[in-house]
Amino acid sequence: MLLWKDLRTLVRTPALLVVLLAYPLLIAALLGLVAGYASSKPRVAFVDEDGLPAYIVVGTHRFDVTKTIDEVARNVRLVRLGADEAARELADGKVVAVVTVPPGFVATLQQMVESPTLELSVTRGGTSGRVRQQVQALVYDLNRKLQRAYIDANLKYVQLILHGGDGSFLGQSFDVLGLDGTERELRALPQNARVQRIEDFVHDARRALARTDDALRATAAPIQLQELPQRGRTASLSAQVQAYALGLTITFLALVLAAGALAGERDENVLGRLARGLVSPGRLVAAKVALAALLATVLGFAVALAFAVVIVLGNAPGGEPWSRLPLLAAGLALAGAALGGVGALVGALARESRTASLVAVLLVLPMVFLGLIPAEVFAAAGWASDALPFAHGVRLFSAILFDLHPWGAIAREAAWLVGLTVVFSLAARAAVRPFRP
Amino acid sequence: MTLLSARGVARRFGSRTALHPTDVALAAGEAVALVGPNGAGKSTLLSILAGALEPSEGVVERPPRVGWVPQRAAHYGRLTALENLALFASLEGVPRARAEELAAEFELPADTRAASLSVGNRQRLDVALALLGSPEVLLLDEPTASLDPAQRERVWTIARDVADGGGAVLVATHHWEELEGLADRTLELSHGRLL
């Protein structure tokens, strides 16, 4: 009966219902944008202490420096700065790394005798590993560009050895007879066993050197990575986004509703009437937890269906796991109940429903962000997140919808949610304040 | 025959004592007036007798059916008067027909949410709620504060009917004059003590 009363009360405040549904979806969209920004290109300072020319010639290849850098800097945004300015911006965190081209870089590169060096300074903190990987990727792409020039230059020397001609190395010019010329000279000599042995060697050497092109390329890149066409869902329709959108929606909904509904009993001055043997505090809390679970299931399922429709209409690869949706409903109910327990505790501790609702709203975002922080980055956040329902709900939804073998994760997260429901409901039961005339 | 008795009931809120140890007994057929100034402890005593508030000490023995009208409106504002009556009828195990009967008897608007009712109508709704279970003991806490003279007269008639029917009535008020001709006896409470 209390659940019926709460539902009827809610239906009679449609504006509240709309806000309760629209607000978390808006927050989910904003979080998506923030997440997109977080994964955008980091700003990396580029310090040129060598005075890079507009073009660099390496072997027989001519490189447009600016164009080449733009092509290889796909994962970072390079900004040209002076050394002092770059150091200051790195210290301030305005750039996440500084790549320095030291003096003599181009000369060393063009000599093609030893590898020139780029210097990298990376900011401290949790993102340094990711930044280092992205700059390494930049250098990797640059090396791939230069690889052909190096190989072609080396092949030019091989061609000299094969066919002879004029060449130069480290600024010294020379004339090479080559294997072709050697063969001609040998044919002009009186034939005997020793000359024949030399002719055989020249023949073998010519055959071997003819394969140098492929061998050099294989040596430069023993393993090549071939990128296959993308077949999965887009990031905006990914399993993670769907699980977080569901989690955020029902967290806001269940927490605020349960808190407001329980505190509302005090506002209506009916606690005394209910306390007269009609409804125990435990039953009162259970009604609010049931309300949160029911609405989390209904509205969470509606959000999941909306995702499914978008996925079907958009013909997203992989389709929607329709057969898992009934299980998702059960997961939504479990998560809604646990969140309802937290909300009931807030409602029991607050003196009035406005305070309860405000506190519940203020609790939602910290709870969500705690669930977003990877435990590897900040262990305490992981522990705190484990003690709250949001992260368990998200992991449960993700396992239900997308794991190939979900039962282990489902059992673990469901057990967590049941445990949290019991703990928070008991705490709320103990915190329900008696009627005060 | 004693229908309700309280022995040594007291109530403290933190360090403040709202009601010192008090003995009260209500016999069948009597209507008792509980008078005293604001803050004397009348509402606290009635809440304890009604079972809405646990006493800090002491014992209350009460019959199964006790009706209680609290001083401040105590019903759901977003439900109509009939829905409130039906809800509490369900919780008390009373047939819905009784709720409809009381709604008609008290001429409560059927489709208007309780929060939109006049103060007088909300007070009448609370009286109707107290009568849902056909109580043997009726506890009224300032039940006529917002009622016009005709409605006051009607509430006193109802209270008298309960007493005359073998029940007991305890009415808290700080208006002595209203209870002349109704109360069989008067209890006076001051600073949490019965005088």
Interface residues (C-beta under 8 A of the other chain):
Chain A: M1 W4 K5 R8 T9 R12 T13 E268 N269 V270 L271 G272 R273 L274 A275 R276 G277 L278 V279 P434 F435 R436 P437
Chain B: F13 S43 T44 L46 S47 A50 G51 A52 L53 E54 V66 W68 P70 Q71 R72 A73 A74 H75 Y76 G77 R78 L79 E83 L87 F88 S90 L91 E92 R113 L129 D141
